[in-house]
Amino acid sequence: MNIMVNEEVVLLDGVTSVSGLLTQLEIEINNIAITVNHTIVPHSCWDEFEINSGDQISLFQAIAGG
């Protein structure tokens, strides 16, 4: 299935969760926030939140600022 991750098309080998997506993309889970179709997905839901074909996912790296 095809999804969009930070405005780039990504092909997945079937149904996966947010956690599964991060594993497939080899993305470290520390200090990131994720939205799926413009909705924030809490870290506590990553294992259960299912990614569907056509979903738009944005990954945000937390940075220090002031």
Secondary structure, DSSP 8 states (H G I E B T S, - for coil): -EEEETTEEEE-SS-EEHHHHHHHTT---TTEEEEETTEE--GGGTTT-EE-TT-EEEEEE-----
